Amino acid sequence: MLHELPTEIALYIASYLSLQSLRNISLVSREWHSLITNNLQAVYRNAAILHRFVLHADLQADSSGQNPDTKKIDWSQLCQRRLQIERGWRGQAPSVARELNSTGKFVHRMKVDQKENFVMTTRHHGGLSVIDYNTDRVLWATAHVDDYAHCEYDHGYIIFNRHDNSKEAWRLARDFQDSEIPDDFRPDDSMIKSSREAAQRHASPTNRGHFRPWALLQMPEFTRAFRFSYPTLLSAGANNAYLWDVPTSRLVETISNIQAPNQDGTLGPLSYVEVNDQYAFFCGANQLRIFARGGGALVYHLGMKDLQCINWDVLPDNSADPCPSWLLQPQRLHEAYHVSSTSQSNFVAAHVSSSGKDIAVLAASGIFIWIPGFERLIHREVTLNDTATVLNFNASRDNIAQEISVYLALGESNEKAAIATRKGLFIVSLDPETSKLTAEAPPRPGVSVCRVAKYDHSRHLSFISCLQMTDTGLFFNWCPSSEQSRPSEPTRRMVVIPPPPQHGHVQVPIQIVPSPQPQPQPQHAPVQAVPAVGVEGQSDYLPGLELIGSSDDEIGEEGAPDPPSPINAEEVGPPPLVESQEEEEDEDEEEGDENDEEDSVVDEDADDSEMDELENDAMFADDGKRLSCRCEILI
């Protein structure tokens, strides 16, 4: 009877149907098939809204005509692309890996701009470089940045620390004129000079990936951890936190006495900070604390003893069923009882979703906590046990309190998290609503977990100093194991997993852009083409996992040649993935003990000399090189 309704009402009803349901009713009803076929754009535009494939701002621009490019979107193809990527993240499609060579050795921190298709890296011995991750070429670089600099990036602003306790803010060069720079905290001469030199070395008609100095922010006291979420920079000291509005270079708020004791003790030494427009989040050795902005009131705190005793152990899936992806292996979640009140563990990191509604928290012991709608806890509408999902990535019974966590990243779509531990690298699909996309019910906790196989060397996992996640990719730095560079095996500048088939690869951005015409890109690893339907990638191509590493020690080398095509890598004879330690490096450089390694990886945003010394002790422990790596779902 529904097909007898007016078209507008029928389409409105269809807007509440998932992609799988749309497919099913089209198969079983000739009338519904006709309705969907005759209104293809409207039906799949509504489906994209239902599954949150598009942002509200994009839809407003679309409806008002301010963004004519959105008129050209093939909404059916967009939904297929997104579904395909979802399949890839869940290990239901093959994945590939490759290495970025132009990032240079000893990558320390990185940030990714998926819209601009470049990655920004800082290195152990100083310098900042911007790499086009499609062509693996340096777009812009400067040696101005201090050793072991931590960097933050959002909305075209990149911020990194200096050892004099100030923070440098740079901005994409094409986004502003010098006359727009605020009068307060203007860049100093060294910033301006290095900017000019970098612009000359990397002259470009478009200035893509080029940065110019915006501000030099002087912190009121020594600060240790900082986080930038546009437009706010949060920089925290031992007991006070300072919030800056970066576009205007103004200190807008101070949160005092963040260590004030409560019934459960103090916050403890800081490990990580997070901020959005309503709250500031602080991860300490004893508690996670949330302070309200606009007054600095402590509105919520979480200790390890508050966690529910029942959580979900993440275990290998020993199913005999073949997995389409040998890089992303689905894991089994086992409900288990743990005595959390006796567990002692630092809170390593916390990330808030861009919607501001959900937070993801990682403890040093391998406990991951996903809290949807965390404001309900603040308002005491629910208890933690009612809303939180707790995953345990350290299910060994011999030492449950062992500190194994390395890094936490939250995906740009807020439906994925990446977790690096000493026992593995994992992808967590957080949103239970994604079951609508795959027609599969997620495990009872409402999440699914995949392990990134291949990258499971525990010692090399502990050396990951940065992990970034986008809608279609996972980026991290990596020390390859000795097995990858045995003399009997040929090495590759670009590693492709699985081996490339005999057809080209077209990369399609998933943000709302006009549907591009396929163009061959010979510098890219081809991806196996299959007639599949999916979520975050183009339907004609399987998503892939890409690994990218570096063997070039120079950043910003002008006129650097393009990397060889991966298909002809044997002919080129590139250097090996793992290089021996250079003779000029100190021979007495010793690996840190186990405790040093744990400290260095847990305190992921520390920017002081203490962090530098810890990483100096650990970074040469294996093979003498730390390589920059990126794992990316290819579309």
C-alpha positions as CSV (number, residue, x, y, z in Angstrom):
1,M,0.0,0.0,0.0
2,L,2.9,2.3,0.6
3,H,3.6,2.7,-3.1
4,E,0.0,4.1,-3.5
5,L,1.0,7.1,-1.4
6,P,1.9,10.4,-2.9
7,T,5.5,10.4,-4.1
8,E,6.6,13.0,-1.5
9,I,5.2,11.0,1.4
10,A,6.7,7.8,0.1
11,L,10.1,9.4,-0.2
12,Y,9.8,10.8,3.3
13,I,9.1,7.3,4.6
14,A,12.0,5.9,2.6
15,S,14.3,8.5,4.2
16,Y,14.1,6.5,7.4
17,L,15.3,3.3,5.7
18,S,18.9,2.1,5.8
19,L,20.9,1.3,2.7
20,Q,20.3,-2.4,3.2
21,S,16.6,-1.9,3.6
22,L,16.4,0.2,0.5
23,R,18.1,-2.6,-1.4
24,N,15.8,-5.2,0.0
25,I,12.5,-3.4,-0.8
26,S,13.8,-2.7,-4.3
27,L,14.3,-6.4,-4.8
28,V,11.0,-7.6,-3.5
29,S,8.6,-4.9,-4.8
30,R,8.3,-3.7,-8.4
31,E,6.6,-0.6,-7.3
32,W,9.2,0.4,-4.8
33,H,11.9,-0.4,-7.3
34,S,10.3,2.0,-9.7
35,L,9.9,4.7,-7.0
36,I,13.6,4.4,-6.0
37,T,14.9,4.3,-9.6
38,N,12.8,7.3,-10.6
39,N,14.0,9.3,-7.6
40,L,17.5,7.9,-7.2
41,Q,19.2,11.2,-6.2
42,A,16.6,12.1,-3.6
43,V,16.5,8.6,-2.1
44,Y,20.3,8.3,-1.7
45,R,20.7,11.9,-0.6
46,N,18.3,11.1,2.3
47,A,20.2,7.9,3.0
48,A,23.5,9.9,3.2
49,I,21.8,12.1,5.7
50,L,20.5,9.2,7.7
51,H,23.9,7.5,7.9
52,R,25.7,10.9,8.6
53,F,27.8,10.7,5.4
54,V,27.4,14.5,5.0
55,L,27.8,17.4,7.3
56,H,25.0,19.8,8.1
57,A,27.0,22.7,6.7
58,D,27.4,21.0,3.4
59,L,23.6,20.4,3.2
60,Q,22.9,24.0,4.0
61,A,25.2,25.1,1.3
62,D,23.7,22.7,-1.1
63,S,20.1,23.8,-0.4
64,S,21.0,27.5,-0.6
65,G,22.9,27.2,-3.8
66,Q,26.1,28.5,-2.2
67,N,28.0,25.4,-3.1
68,P,27.2,24.5,-6.7
69,D,29.7,21.6,-6.7
70,T,27.4,19.6,-4.4
71,K,24.7,19.7,-7.2
72,K,27.0,17.3,-9.2
73,I,27.2,14.7,-6.5
74,D,26.1,11.2,-7.4
75,W,24.5,10.3,-4.1
76,S,24.1,6.7,-4.9
77,Q,27.7,6.4,-5.7
78,L,28.7,8.3,-2.6
79,C,26.7,5.9,-0.4
80,Q,28.3,2.9,-2.1
81,R,31.7,4.4,-1.5
82,R,31.1,4.9,2.1
83,L,29.7,1.5,2.6
84,Q,32.7,-0.1,0.9
85,I,35.1,1.7,3.3
86,E,33.1,0.5,6.2
87,R,33.6,-3.0,5.0
88,G,37.3,-2.4,4.7
89,W,37.6,-1.1,8.3
90,R,35.8,-4.2,9.5
91,G,38.1,-6.6,7.7
92,Q,35.5,-7.6,5.1
93,A,37.6,-6.4,2.2
94,P,41.4,-6.7,1.3
95,S,43.9,-4.1,2.4
96,V,47.2,-2.8,1.1
97,A,50.2,-1.1,2.7
98,R,52.9,1.2,1.3
99,E,55.7,3.4,2.5
100,L,56.2,7.1,2.4
101,N,59.8,7.9,1.7
102,S,59.9,11.7,1.7
103,T,59.0,12.1,5.4
104,G,62.6,11.6,6.5
105,K,63.9,9.5,9.3
106,F,63.0,9.7,13.0
107,V,59.5,11.0,12.6
108,H,58.2,12.2,15.9
109,R,54.7,13.7,15.4
110,M,52.4,14.0,12.4
111,K,49.1,15.5,11.5
112,V,47.0,14.8,8.5
113,D,44.8,17.0,6.3
114,Q,42.7,14.6,4.3
115,K,40.9,17.4,2.4
116,E,44.3,18.8,1.2
117,N,45.8,15.3,0.9
118,F,49.0,16.1,2.8
119,V,50.6,15.0,6.1
120,M,52.7,17.3,8.3
121,T,55.6,15.8,10.3
122,T,58.1,16.9,13.0
123,R,61.2,14.9,13.6
124,H,63.5,14.0,16.5
125,H,66.3,16.2,15.4
126,G,64.1,19.1,14.4
127,G,62.3,20.4,11.3
128,L,58.8,20.4,9.9
129,S,57.8,19.0,6.5
130,V,54.6,18.9,4.6
131,I,54.2,15.8,2.3
132,D,51.7,15.2,-0.4
133,Y,50.8,11.6,0.5
134,N,49.5,10.8,-2.9
135,T,52.7,11.6,-4.8
136,D,55.1,11.2,-1.8
137,R,56.7,14.5,-2.5
138,V,57.8,17.3,-0.2
139,L,55.5,20.4,-0.7
140,W,57.2,22.6,1.9
141,A,59.6,22.3,4.8
142,T,61.6,24.3,7.3
143,A,64.3,23.4,9.7
144,H,63.1,26.1,12.1
145,V,61.2,23.7,14.4
146,D,62.9,22.5,17.6
147,D,63.9,18.9,18.3
148,Y,61.1,16.6,19.5
149,A,58.5,19.2,18.8
150,H,54.9,18.2,19.4
151,C,52.5,19.7,16.8
152,E,48.7,20.3,16.6
153,Y,46.7,21.1,13.5
154,D,43.2,22.2,12.7
155,H,41.5,24.5,10.2
156,G,44.7,25.4,8.5
157,Y,46.6,26.3,11.7
158,I,49.6,24.3,12.9
159,I,51.0,24.9,16.4
160,F,54.2,23.5,17.8
161,N,56.2,24.2,21.0
162,R,59.5,25.8,21.5
163,H,61.9,25.0,24.3
164,D,61.6,28.5,25.6
165,N,58.0,27.6,26.7
166,S,56.3,29.5,23.9
167,K,54.0,28.1,21.2
168,E,54.4,29.0,17.6
169,A,51.2,29.2,15.5
170,W,51.6,29.1,11.7
171,R,48.8,29.2,9.1
172,L,48.4,28.0,5.6
173,A,50.0,30.7,3.5
174,R,47.2,31.1,1.0
175,D,44.5,31.7,3.8
176,F,45.5,35.2,4.9
177,Q,47.3,38.4,4.2
178,D,50.0,39.8,6.5
179,S,47.7,42.7,7.4
180,E,45.4,40.2,9.1
181,I,47.9,39.1,11.6
182,P,46.8,40.1,15.2
183,D,48.8,42.8,16.9
184,D,49.3,40.8,20.1
185,F,52.0,38.1,20.2
186,R,53.2,38.7,16.7
187,P,55.7,36.3,15.1
188,D,59.4,37.1,15.9
189,D,62.2,37.7,13.4
190,S,63.4,34.0,13.4
191,M,59.9,32.8,12.4
192,I,59.6,35.4,9.6
193,K,63.1,34.7,8.3
194,S,62.7,30.9,8.2
195,S,59.3,31.4,6.5
196,R,60.9,33.4,3.7
197,E,63.7,30.9,3.2
198,A,61.3,28.0,3.1
199,A,59.1,29.8,0.5
200,Q,62.1,30.4,-1.7
201,R,63.3,26.8,-1.5
202,H,59.8,25.4,-2.3
203,A,58.5,28.0,-4.8
204,S,55.2,27.0,-6.1
205,P,52.5,28.8,-8.2
206,T,49.8,27.5,-5.8
207,N,51.6,27.5,-2.5
208,R,49.8,24.3,-1.6
209,G,51.0,23.0,1.8
210,H,53.0,26.2,2.5
211,F,52.7,27.8,5.9
212,R,53.5,31.3,7.2
213,P,53.9,32.4,10.8
214,W,50.8,33.7,12.5
215,A,51.6,34.2,16.2
216,L,54.2,33.5,19.0
217,L,52.1,32.8,22.1
218,Q,54.0,33.3,25.4
219,M,52.7,31.0,28.1
220,P,52.2,32.6,31.6
221,E,54.1,29.7,33.2
222,F,55.8,26.5,32.2
223,T,53.3,24.3,30.4
224,R,53.7,20.7,29.7
225,A,50.8,19.3,27.5
226,F,48.8,21.2,24.9
227,R,45.9,20.5,22.5
228,F,44.4,22.6,19.7
229,S,40.8,22.2,18.6
230,Y,39.9,25.2,16.5
231,P,39.7,27.9,17.6
232,T,41.0,27.0,21.0
233,L,44.5,26.1,22.2
234,L,44.6,24.5,25.6
235,S,48.0,24.5,27.3
236,A,48.3,23.1,30.8
237,G,50.9,23.5,33.5
238,A,51.3,21.6,36.8
239,N,48.1,23.1,38.3
240,N,46.7,25.7,35.9
241,A,45.5,25.5,32.3
242,Y,45.3,28.3,29.8
243,L,42.9,28.6,26.9
244,W,43.8,30.7,23.9
245,D,41.8,31.9,20.9
246,V,44.3,31.3,18.2
247,P,42.7,33.3,15.4
248,T,42.9,36.5,17.6
249,S,46.0,35.4,19.6
250,R,44.2,36.2,22.9
251,L,44.3,34.4,26.2
252,V,40.5,34.0,26.8
253,E,40.3,31.8,29.9
254,T,42.3,30.3,32.8
255,I,41.3,27.2,34.7
256,S,43.0,27.2,38.0
257,N,43.8,24.6,40.5
258,I,43.2,21.6,38.3
259,Q,44.9,19.4,40.9
260,A,42.6,20.3,43.8
261,P,42.0,17.2,45.9
262,N,38.5,15.7,46.0
263,Q,37.1,12.6,47.7
264,D,39.2,10.4,45.4
265,G,42.5,12.3,45.6
266,T,44.2,14.5,43.1
267,L,44.4,14.5,39.4
268,G,48.0,13.4,39.4
269,P,50.8,14.2,36.9
270,L,49.3,15.1,33.5
271,S,49.5,12.7,30.5
272,Y,47.1,14.3,28.0
273,V,44.6,17.2,27.6
274,E,41.6,17.7,25.3
275,V,39.3,20.6,24.7
276,N,36.2,21.6,22.8
277,D,33.9,24.7,23.0
278,Q,32.2,23.6,26.2
279,Y,34.7,21.5,28.3
280,A,38.4,21.0,29.0
281,F,39.5,17.4,29.7
282,F,42.6,16.4,31.7
283,C,44.1,12.9,31.9
284,G,46.2,12.4,35.0
285,A,47.9,9.5,36.8
286,N,44.9,9.2,39.2
287,Q,41.8,10.6,37.4
288,L,40.2,11.9,34.3
289,R,38.7,15.3,35.0
290,I,36.3,17.4,33.0
291,F,36.0,21.1,33.7
292,A,33.3,23.4,32.3
293,R,34.5,26.3,30.3
294,G,33.3,29.8,31.2
295,G,34.0,29.4,34.9
296,G,36.3,26.4,35.3
297,A,34.0,24.3,37.5
298,L,35.0,20.6,37.9
299,V,31.9,18.8,36.6
300,Y,33.0,15.2,36.5
301,H,35.9,13.0,37.4
302,L,36.6,9.3,36.7
303,G,39.0,7.0,38.5
304,M,39.9,3.4,37.7
305,K,38.0,2.2,40.6
306,D,34.8,3.6,39.1
307,L,34.9,1.3,36.1
308,Q,32.5,-1.6,36.0
309,C,33.8,-5.0,36.9
310,I,32.2,-6.5,33.8
311,N,34.1,-5.6,30.6
312,W,35.0,-7.1,27.3
313,D,38.3,-8.8,26.7
314,V,39.6,-8.4,23.1
315,L,40.8,-11.8,22.0
316,P,41.9,-13.4,18.7
317,D,39.1,-14.8,16.6
318,N,40.0,-18.5,16.0
319,S,37.2,-19.0,13.5
320,A,37.9,-21.2,10.6
321,D,36.0,-18.8,8.2
322,P,38.4,-17.1,5.7
323,C,38.9,-13.4,6.2
324,P,38.9,-11.2,3.1
325,S,41.6,-9.0,4.6
326,W,44.8,-10.5,6.0
327,L,45.8,-7.1,7.4
328,L,42.6,-6.3,9.3
329,Q,41.7,-9.3,11.3
330,P,38.3,-9.3,13.2
331,Q,38.7,-10.0,16.9
332,R,36.4,-11.8,19.3
333,L,34.9,-9.9,22.3
334,H,34.6,-12.0,25.5
335,E,32.5,-10.8,28.4
336,A,34.7,-11.1,31.5
337,Y,34.8,-10.1,35.2
338,H,37.8,-8.0,36.4
339,V,38.3,-6.5,39.8
340,S,38.8,-2.9,38.7
341,S,39.0,-1.4,42.1
342,T,42.5,-2.9,42.7
343,S,43.8,-1.9,39.3
344,Q,46.3,1.0,39.3
345,S,46.7,2.7,35.9
346,N,47.3,6.1,34.5
347,F,44.8,7.6,32.0
348,V,46.8,7.9,28.8
349,A,44.5,10.0,26.6
350,A,41.0,11.1,26.1
351,H,39.4,12.4,22.8
352,V,36.0,14.1,22.4
353,S,34.0,13.6,19.3
354,S,33.5,16.6,17.0
355,S,29.8,16.5,17.9
356,G,30.9,17.1,21.5
357,K,28.6,14.3,22.7
358,D,31.0,11.3,23.1
359,I,34.4,10.7,24.6
360,A,36.9,7.9,24.2
361,V,39.4,7.2,27.0
362,L,42.5,5.0,27.2
363,A,44.2,3.8,30.3
364,A,47.8,2.7,30.5
365,S,46.8,-0.9,31.4
366,G,45.1,-1.4,28.0
367,I,41.6,-0.4,29.1
368,F,39.6,1.5,26.5
369,I,36.4,3.3,27.6
370,W,33.8,4.6,25.2
371,I,31.2,6.9,26.7
372,P,28.5,8.0,24.4
373,G,26.5,11.0,25.6
374,F,28.9,11.7,28.5
375,E,27.0,14.9,29.4
376,R,24.3,12.6,30.9
377,L,26.9,11.6,33.5
378,I,27.5,15.3,34.3
379,H,23.8,15.9,34.8
380,R,23.4,12.6,36.7
381,E,20.9,11.2,34.3
382,V,22.6,7.9,34.0
383,T,25.4,6.0,35.7
384,L,28.7,5.1,34.1
385,N,27.8,1.4,34.1
386,D,24.6,2.3,32.2
387,T,26.3,4.1,29.3
388,A,30.0,3.1,29.0
389,T,31.5,0.3,27.0
390,V,34.8,-1.0,28.4
391,L,37.2,-3.0,26.3
392,N,40.3,-4.7,27.7
393,F,43.2,-5.1,25.3
394,N,45.4,-6.8,28.0
395,A,43.5,-9.9,28.7
396,S,46.5,-11.9,29.9
397,R,46.0,-13.4,33.3
398,D,49.6,-13.2,34.4
399,N,49.8,-9.4,34.8
400,I,46.5,-7.6,34.3
401,A,47.9,-4.3,35.6
402,Q,50.8,-4.2,33.1
403,E,51.1,-0.9,31.3
404,I,50.8,-1.6,27.6
405,S,49.0,1.3,26.1
406,V,50.9,3.4,23.6
407,Y,48.6,5.8,21.7
408,L,44.9,6.6,21.0
409,A,43.4,8.3,18.0
410,L,39.8,9.1,17.2
411,G,38.6,9.0,13.6
412,E,37.3,12.1,11.9
413,S,33.9,10.6,11.4
414,N,33.8,9.8,15.2
415,E,32.7,6.2,14.5
416,K,36.2,4.8,14.7
417,A,39.1,4.7,17.1
418,A,42.6,3.4,16.6
419,I,44.5,2.0,19.6
420,A,48.2,1.2,19.7
421,T,49.4,-1.1,22.5
422,R,52.5,-3.2,23.1
423,K,50.4,-6.2,22.1
424,G,48.9,-4.9,18.8
425,L,47.4,-2.2,16.8
426,F,43.6,-2.2,16.8
427,I,40.7,-0.5,15.0
428,V,37.5,-0.1,17.0
429,S,34.2,0.6,15.2
430,L,32.3,2.5,17.9
431,D,28.9,3.3,16.6
432,P,26.3,0.5,16.9
433,E,24.2,2.2,14.2
434,T,26.7,1.1,11.6
435,S,25.2,-2.3,11.8
436,K,22.5,-0.8,9.5
437,L,25.2,-0.5,6.8
438,T,26.5,-4.0,6.8
439,A,23.2,-5.8,7.7
440,E,25.1,-7.4,10.6
441,A,24.4,-7.1,14.2
442,P,27.5,-5.9,16.1
443,P,28.5,-7.7,19.3
444,R,26.5,-7.0,22.3
445,P,28.7,-4.1,23.6
446,G,27.8,-2.3,20.4
447,V,31.3,-2.2,19.0
448,S,33.5,-4.4,16.8
449,V,37.3,-4.7,16.8
450,C,39.8,-5.5,14.2
451,R,43.5,-6.1,14.7
452,V,46.1,-4.8,12.2
453,A,48.0,-7.9,11.5
454,K,51.6,-7.8,10.2
455,Y,52.4,-4.9,12.6
456,D,52.5,-6.9,15.8
457,H,56.2,-6.7,16.8
458,S,55.8,-5.7,20.5
459,R,59.1,-3.8,20.7
460,H,58.4,-1.8,17.5
461,L,54.8,-1.2,18.6
462,S,56.2,0.5,21.8
463,F,58.2,2.9,19.6
464,I,55.1,4.4,17.9
465,S,55.2,8.0,18.9
466,C,52.2,9.2,16.9
467,L,49.1,7.6,15.5
468,Q,46.5,9.6,13.4
469,M,43.2,8.4,11.9
470,T,41.1,9.9,9.1
471,D,37.9,8.7,7.5
472,T,39.9,6.5,5.1
473,G,43.3,6.1,6.7
474,L,45.6,5.2,9.6
475,F,48.9,6.9,9.9
476,F,51.7,6.0,12.2
477,N,55.5,5.8,12.5
478,W,57.1,2.4,12.6
479,C,60.4,0.5,13.0
480,P,60.2,-2.4,10.6
481,S,61.3,-5.8,12.0
482,S,64.4,-7.5,10.8
483,E,62.3,-10.0,9.0
484,Q,61.2,-7.3,6.5
485,S,64.8,-6.7,5.4
486,R,66.4,-10.1,5.2
487,P,69.1,-10.2,2.4
488,S,67.3,-13.1,0.8
489,E,64.2,-11.0,0.2
490,P,64.0,-8.0,-2.2
491,T,63.2,-4.7,-0.5
492,R,60.8,-2.1,-1.8
493,R,60.6,1.6,-1.5
494,M,56.8,1.2,-1.6
495,V,55.3,-1.9,-0.1
496,V,52.0,-3.0,-1.6
497,I,49.9,-5.6,0.2
498,P,48.4,-7.6,-1.5
499,P,50.6,-7.7,-4.7
500,P,49.3,-5.2,-7.3
501,P,47.0,-6.4,-10.1
502,Q,47.3,-5.3,-13.6
503,H,45.0,-2.3,-13.6
504,G,45.3,1.3,-12.4
505,H,44.3,3.0,-9.1
506,V,42.1,6.0,-8.8
507,Q,41.9,7.7,-5.5
508,V,38.6,9.5,-4.8
509,P,38.2,11.8,-1.8
510,I,35.2,11.0,0.3
511,Q,34.4,14.6,1.4
512,I,31.6,16.2,-0.5
513,V,33.2,17.1,-3.9
514,P,32.2,16.8,-7.5
515,S,32.5,13.2,-8.7
516,P,35.9,13.2,-10.4
517,Q,36.6,11.6,-13.7
518,P,38.9,8.6,-13.3
519,Q,42.5,9.6,-14.0
520,P,45.4,7.1,-14.0
521,Q,48.0,7.8,-11.3
522,P,51.1,5.7,-12.1
523,Q,52.8,6.7,-8.9
524,H,50.3,4.8,-6.8
525,A,49.9,1.2,-5.9
526,P,47.0,-0.2,-7.8
527,V,44.2,-1.7,-5.9
528,Q,42.2,-4.8,-6.8
529,A,39.0,-3.8,-8.6
530,V,35.9,-5.7,-7.7
531,P,32.2,-5.0,-8.3
532,A,31.4,-4.3,-4.6
533,V,29.0,-2.0,-2.8
534,G,30.3,-0.3,0.3
535,V,30.5,2.9,2.5
536,E,33.5,5.2,2.6
537,G,35.1,4.5,-0.7
538,Q,34.4,4.2,-4.4
539,S,32.3,1.2,-5.2
540,D,34.6,0.0,-8.0
541,Y,37.6,-0.4,-5.7
542,L,38.3,-2.3,-2.5
543,P,39.6,-0.3,0.4
544,G,43.1,-0.9,1.4
545,L,45.4,-0.4,4.3
546,E,48.5,1.5,3.4
547,L,51.8,1.5,5.3
548,I,54.2,4.3,4.6
549,G,57.8,4.6,5.9
550,S,60.8,6.7,5.2
551,S,64.4,6.2,4.2
552,D,65.4,9.8,3.2
553,D,67.1,11.8,6.0
554,E,66.7,15.2,4.3
555,I,63.5,17.1,4.6
556,G,62.6,19.8,2.1
557,E,65.3,18.8,-0.4
558,E,64.5,20.9,-3.4
559,G,63.9,19.1,-6.6
560,A,63.5,15.7,-5.0
561,P,62.6,13.1,-7.6
562,D,59.3,11.3,-7.6
563,P,59.4,7.9,-6.0
564,P,59.5,5.0,-8.4
565,S,56.4,3.2,-9.4
566,P,55.7,0.3,-7.1
567,I,55.1,-2.0,-10.0
568,N,58.7,-1.4,-11.2
569,A,60.3,-1.3,-7.8
570,E,62.6,-4.2,-8.6
571,E,64.2,-2.4,-11.5
572,V,64.9,0.8,-9.5
573,G,66.7,-0.9,-6.6
574,P,65.6,1.4,-3.8
575,P,67.3,1.4,-0.4
576,P,66.0,-1.2,2.2
577,L,63.2,-0.4,4.6
578,V,65.6,-0.9,7.5
579,E,68.9,1.0,7.4
580,S,71.9,0.3,9.6
581,Q,72.8,3.0,12.2
582,E,74.9,5.8,10.7
583,E,78.5,5.9,11.8
584,E,78.3,9.4,12.9
585,E,75.6,8.6,15.5
586,D,76.8,8.0,19.0
587,E,77.8,4.4,19.5
588,D,77.1,4.7,23.2
589,E,73.4,5.4,22.5
590,E,71.8,2.7,24.6
591,E,68.2,1.4,24.7
592,G,66.2,2.5,27.7
593,D,65.0,-0.1,30.2
594,E,61.5,-1.3,30.2
595,N,60.3,1.4,32.5
596,D,61.8,4.1,30.4
597,E,60.0,2.8,27.3
598,E,56.7,2.7,29.2
599,D,57.0,6.3,30.3
600,S,58.0,7.5,26.9
601,V,55.0,6.1,25.1
602,V,52.4,6.8,27.7
603,D,53.1,10.5,28.0
604,E,52.2,11.1,24.4
605,D,51.8,14.9,24.4
606,A,54.6,15.9,26.8
607,D,56.7,18.6,25.3
608,D,59.4,19.3,27.8
609,S,63.0,18.2,28.1
610,E,62.0,15.3,30.3
611,M,60.2,13.7,27.3
612,D,63.1,14.4,25.0
613,E,65.5,12.5,27.3
614,L,63.2,9.5,27.5
615,E,62.8,9.2,23.8
616,N,66.5,9.7,23.2
617,D,67.1,6.6,25.4
618,A,64.7,4.5,23.5
619,M,64.7,5.5,19.8
620,F,67.8,3.5,18.7
621,A,66.8,0.3,20.4
622,D,66.1,-1.5,17.2
623,D,67.7,-1.2,13.7
624,G,68.8,2.4,14.4
625,K,66.0,4.0,12.5
626,R,62.4,4.9,13.2
627,L,60.4,5.1,10.0
628,S,57.3,7.1,9.2
629,C,54.4,4.9,8.3
630,R,50.9,5.4,7.2
631,C,48.0,2.9,6.9
632,E,45.2,4.1,4.7
633,I,42.0,2.8,3.4
634,L,42.3,3.3,-0.4
635,I,39.3,4.1,-2.5
